[in-house]
Amino acid sequence: MTAVLDYTSAGPFTRIDGVDPLALESLSTDPVKICRVVPYLVVQPTDAQSLNLPADRFDENQIRPASVLLQRLLALDPAPVTSAREPDNRVVGTCRHFAVLSCAFLRYRGFAARVRCGFATYFQPGQGVDHWITEYWDDAGKRWIRIDSEILGQNVLPHAHDLQPGEFLSGGEAWLAYRRGEIDASQFGVYGTENWGPAEIRGNAVKDLAAMNKVETLPWDEWGRMTDAYDGKTGADYDLLLDDVAAVCAADDPVAVRALYEHDDLRVPDKLIRF
């Protein structure tokens, strides 16, 4: 880690200022155990449909900061975050919210952690499904360990606490694979929608660069030339920029990651951060 990007410290969306410290003090000091509490704090909108929640509860899906998510959670049930909630007492959120809470807790306990935006290959055979996960730095193994908190304890994967190569592709990794002709981009996208193809990979590559700069946007946030890219209005110059994004994220040099993020087409605008 360098002073340029300190992944042990919170970013704008992983700060948990204002959250009652008593609600956090029982968090483990083991990274996997920290993440194991998160599946009991968040419920996916599709799963919440059967809970007869008030309509405004689904607005929780639009919350960016972990601090606000936790305030909503504790308003529903003031028990410590390590206490499992019934589904109707969990905040409504996507895979991004599972990942952001995990990252916030890990950083709170002093671990270097970050959210990654990309595609999971373990939900649908032969497909890369839009997904967000968390990773933390393992000093002993000198590597980033990827963990999918949303499915911890489920039967989706026996090792969701340590994803294996190829099981999750970051946006940049998927882009490089697409450019090399190694994947069918039409099989990469958002499950349950018509949003599949190279444009989805482009979008996730940019969002992943932002997440590596500690700015974990909502999955549907768009900025820079992203909207034009989704609409098929960008060309070779933008794809070359994404080649740079993918290469820089793969090299994982914090100085280069930070420097490229300052590009006008890549930096998240203040209006999406100053909510």
C-alpha positions as CSV (number, residue, x, y, z in Angstrom):
1,M,0.0,0.0,0.0
2,T,1.1,3.6,-0.6
3,A,0.0,7.0,0.6
4,V,-1.6,7.5,-2.8
5,L,-4.3,4.8,-2.2
6,D,-4.5,3.6,1.4
7,Y,-7.0,0.7,1.3
8,T,-7.0,0.5,5.1
9,S,-8.8,3.8,5.3
10,A,-12.4,4.6,4.4
11,G,-13.4,6.3,1.2
12,P,-16.5,8.5,0.8
13,F,-18.9,5.5,0.7
14,T,-17.2,3.2,3.2
15,R,-17.0,5.7,6.1
16,I,-19.1,4.7,9.0
17,D,-19.1,8.0,10.8
18,G,-22.1,8.6,13.0
19,V,-22.8,4.9,13.5
20,D,-23.1,3.9,17.2
21,P,-19.7,2.3,18.1
22,L,-21.5,-0.2,20.3
23,A,-23.2,-1.6,17.2
24,L,-19.7,-2.3,15.7
25,E,-17.6,-3.4,18.7
26,S,-18.5,-7.1,18.4
27,L,-17.2,-7.3,14.8
28,S,-14.5,-10.0,14.5
29,T,-10.9,-9.3,13.8
30,D,-10.9,-12.2,11.3
31,P,-11.7,-11.0,7.8
32,V,-13.9,-14.0,6.8
33,K,-15.8,-13.8,10.0
34,I,-16.3,-10.1,9.5
35,C,-17.9,-10.8,6.1
36,R,-20.0,-13.6,7.3
37,V,-22.3,-11.2,9.1
38,V,-23.2,-9.2,6.0
39,P,-25.6,-11.7,4.4
40,Y,-27.9,-11.2,7.4
41,L,-27.9,-7.4,7.1
42,V,-29.0,-7.0,3.4
43,V,-31.8,-8.4,1.3
44,Q,-32.0,-8.3,-2.4
45,P,-34.9,-6.3,-3.9
46,T,-36.2,-9.5,-5.7
47,D,-36.1,-11.4,-2.4
48,A,-37.8,-8.5,-0.6
49,Q,-40.8,-8.6,-3.0
50,S,-42.5,-11.3,-0.9
51,L,-42.0,-9.5,2.4
52,N,-44.8,-7.0,2.0
53,L,-42.4,-4.1,2.9
54,P,-43.6,-0.5,2.6
55,A,-42.9,0.8,-0.8
56,D,-40.4,3.4,0.5
57,R,-38.2,0.6,1.9
58,F,-37.1,-0.2,-1.6
59,D,-35.5,3.3,-1.8
60,E,-32.8,1.8,0.4
61,N,-31.5,0.3,-2.8
62,Q,-30.4,3.8,-3.9
63,I,-28.2,4.5,-0.8
64,R,-24.5,4.9,-1.6
65,P,-22.8,5.4,1.8
66,A,-22.3,2.5,4.2
67,S,-22.9,4.9,7.1
68,V,-26.5,5.7,5.9
69,L,-27.1,2.0,5.2
70,L,-26.1,1.1,8.7
71,Q,-28.2,4.0,10.2
72,R,-31.2,2.6,8.3
73,L,-30.4,-0.9,9.5
74,L,-30.1,0.1,13.1
75,A,-33.3,2.1,12.9
76,L,-35.0,-1.2,12.0
77,D,-33.2,-3.2,14.7
78,P,-30.7,-1.6,17.1
79,A,-28.9,-4.9,17.8
80,P,-25.2,-5.1,17.0
81,V,-24.4,-5.7,13.4
82,T,-23.2,-9.2,14.3
83,S,-26.8,-10.1,15.2
84,A,-28.6,-11.9,12.4
85,R,-31.7,-10.1,11.2
86,E,-34.9,-11.5,9.8
87,P,-35.2,-10.6,6.2
88,D,-37.8,-7.8,6.8
89,N,-35.3,-6.1,9.2
90,R,-32.5,-6.0,6.7
91,V,-31.7,-3.1,4.4
92,V,-32.8,-3.6,0.8
93,G,-29.8,-3.6,-1.5
94,T,-27.9,-5.2,-4.4
95,C,-24.7,-7.1,-4.5
96,R,-23.0,-3.8,-4.5
97,H,-24.4,-3.1,-1.0
98,F,-23.2,-6.4,0.3
99,A,-19.7,-5.7,-1.1
100,V,-19.6,-2.1,0.3
101,L,-20.7,-3.1,3.8
102,S,-18.1,-5.8,3.8
103,C,-15.4,-3.4,2.7
104,A,-16.5,-0.8,5.2
105,F,-16.3,-3.4,8.1
106,L,-12.9,-4.7,6.9
107,R,-11.4,-1.2,6.7
108,Y,-13.0,-0.4,10.1
109,R,-11.0,-3.3,11.5
110,G,-7.8,-2.1,9.8
111,F,-7.7,-4.5,6.9
112,A,-6.7,-3.3,3.4
113,A,-9.9,-3.9,1.4
114,R,-11.6,-2.8,-1.7
115,V,-14.7,-3.4,-3.7
116,R,-14.5,-4.8,-7.3
117,C,-17.0,-4.5,-10.0
118,G,-17.2,-7.1,-12.7
119,F,-18.9,-10.4,-13.6
120,A,-19.4,-13.7,-11.7
121,T,-19.3,-16.9,-13.7
122,Y,-20.8,-19.1,-11.1
123,F,-24.5,-18.0,-11.2
124,Q,-25.4,-19.1,-14.7
125,P,-23.6,-21.7,-16.8
126,G,-21.6,-20.1,-19.6
127,Q,-22.4,-16.6,-18.6
128,G,-20.7,-13.7,-16.8
129,V,-23.3,-12.1,-14.6
130,D,-22.9,-8.4,-13.5
131,H,-21.7,-8.6,-9.9
132,W,-19.8,-6.8,-7.2
133,I,-17.5,-8.5,-4.6
134,T,-14.9,-7.5,-2.0
135,E,-11.3,-8.3,-1.7
136,Y,-8.8,-7.9,1.1
137,W,-5.0,-8.1,1.3
138,D,-3.6,-11.2,2.9
139,D,-0.2,-10.3,4.3
140,A,0.8,-14.0,4.8
141,G,0.0,-15.0,1.2
142,K,1.0,-11.6,-0.3
143,R,-2.2,-11.6,-2.4
144,W,-5.6,-10.1,-2.6
145,I,-8.3,-12.6,-1.5
146,R,-11.6,-12.2,-3.3
147,I,-14.7,-12.9,-1.2
148,D,-18.4,-12.9,-2.2
149,S,-20.1,-12.0,1.1
150,E,-23.6,-12.2,-0.5
151,I,-23.3,-16.0,-1.0
152,L,-21.3,-16.9,2.1
153,G,-22.9,-19.9,3.7
154,Q,-24.9,-20.8,0.6
155,N,-24.5,-23.7,-1.7
156,V,-23.6,-21.6,-4.7
157,L,-19.8,-22.1,-4.1
158,P,-18.1,-24.0,-1.4
159,H,-15.3,-21.5,-1.3
160,A,-17.1,-18.1,-1.6
161,H,-14.6,-16.9,1.0
162,D,-11.7,-17.3,-1.5
163,L,-12.8,-17.1,-5.1
164,Q,-10.6,-18.9,-7.6
165,P,-9.2,-17.4,-10.8
166,G,-11.9,-17.1,-13.4
167,E,-14.8,-17.3,-11.0
168,F,-15.0,-13.5,-10.9
169,L,-13.7,-11.3,-13.6
170,S,-13.3,-7.6,-12.8
171,G,-14.5,-5.2,-15.5
172,G,-11.0,-4.8,-16.7
173,E,-10.2,-8.5,-16.7
174,A,-13.4,-9.2,-18.7
175,W,-12.4,-6.4,-21.2
176,L,-9.0,-7.8,-21.8
177,A,-10.4,-11.3,-22.3
178,Y,-12.9,-9.8,-24.8
179,R,-10.2,-8.0,-26.7
180,R,-8.2,-11.2,-26.9
181,G,-11.2,-13.1,-28.2
182,E,-11.3,-15.4,-25.2
183,I,-14.9,-14.7,-24.2
184,D,-18.2,-14.2,-26.0
185,A,-19.2,-10.7,-24.8
186,S,-22.9,-11.4,-25.6
187,Q,-22.9,-13.7,-22.6
188,F,-21.7,-10.9,-20.2
189,G,-24.3,-8.6,-18.7
190,V,-27.1,-8.0,-16.2
191,Y,-29.2,-11.0,-15.4
192,G,-32.9,-10.6,-16.0
193,T,-32.4,-7.7,-18.4
194,E,-31.5,-7.2,-22.1
195,N,-28.3,-5.4,-21.0
196,W,-25.6,-7.8,-22.4
197,G,-22.6,-7.4,-24.6
198,P,-19.4,-5.3,-24.9
199,A,-21.1,-2.1,-23.6
200,E,-21.7,-3.8,-20.2
201,I,-18.1,-4.8,-20.0
202,R,-17.0,-1.3,-20.9
203,G,-19.2,0.1,-18.1
204,N,-18.0,-2.3,-15.5
205,A,-14.3,-1.6,-16.4
206,V,-14.9,2.1,-15.7
207,K,-16.8,1.4,-12.5
208,D,-14.1,-1.0,-11.3
209,L,-11.4,1.7,-11.8
210,A,-13.5,4.0,-9.6
211,A,-13.9,1.3,-7.0
212,M,-10.1,0.8,-7.0
213,N,-10.0,4.5,-6.2
214,K,-12.3,3.9,-3.3
215,V,-15.4,5.4,-5.0
216,E,-17.9,2.6,-5.1
217,T,-20.8,3.9,-7.2
218,L,-24.2,2.4,-7.6
219,P,-24.4,-0.2,-10.3
220,W,-26.6,2.0,-12.5
221,D,-24.6,5.3,-12.1
222,E,-23.3,6.6,-15.4
223,W,-20.7,9.4,-16.0
224,G,-18.1,10.4,-18.5
225,R,-18.8,8.7,-21.9
226,M,-20.5,5.7,-20.3
227,T,-24.0,6.6,-21.5
228,D,-22.7,7.0,-25.1
229,A,-20.9,3.7,-24.8
230,Y,-24.1,1.9,-23.7
231,D,-25.8,3.5,-26.6
232,G,-23.2,2.4,-29.1
233,K,-22.0,5.9,-29.8
234,T,-18.3,5.5,-28.9
235,G,-15.6,4.3,-31.1
236,A,-12.0,3.0,-31.3
237,D,-10.6,5.9,-29.2
238,Y,-12.7,5.0,-26.2
239,D,-11.9,1.3,-26.6
240,L,-8.2,2.2,-26.5
241,L,-8.8,4.2,-23.3
242,L,-10.5,1.1,-21.8
243,D,-7.4,-0.9,-22.9
244,D,-5.4,1.4,-20.6
245,V,-8.0,1.1,-17.8
246,A,-7.8,-2.7,-18.0
247,A,-4.0,-2.8,-18.1
248,V,-3.6,-0.3,-15.3
249,C,-6.0,-2.1,-13.0
250,A,-4.3,-5.4,-13.8
251,A,-0.9,-4.1,-13.0
252,D,-2.3,-2.7,-9.7
253,D,0.2,0.1,-9.2
254,P,-1.5,2.5,-6.9
255,V,0.2,5.5,-8.5
256,A,-0.9,4.6,-12.0
257,V,-4.4,3.6,-10.8
258,R,-4.8,7.0,-9.2
259,A,-3.3,8.9,-12.1
260,L,-5.5,7.3,-14.8
261,Y,-8.6,7.9,-12.7
262,E,-8.1,11.7,-13.1
263,H,-9.0,11.4,-16.8
264,D,-12.1,13.5,-17.5
265,D,-13.9,10.5,-19.0
266,L,-13.2,8.2,-16.0
267,R,-13.4,10.3,-12.8
268,V,-16.7,10.1,-10.9
269,P,-18.2,13.5,-10.8
270,D,-18.7,15.3,-7.5
271,K,-22.5,15.2,-7.9
272,L,-22.4,11.4,-7.5
273,I,-20.2,11.6,-4.4
274,R,-21.7,14.6,-2.6
275,F,-25.1,13.0,-2.2
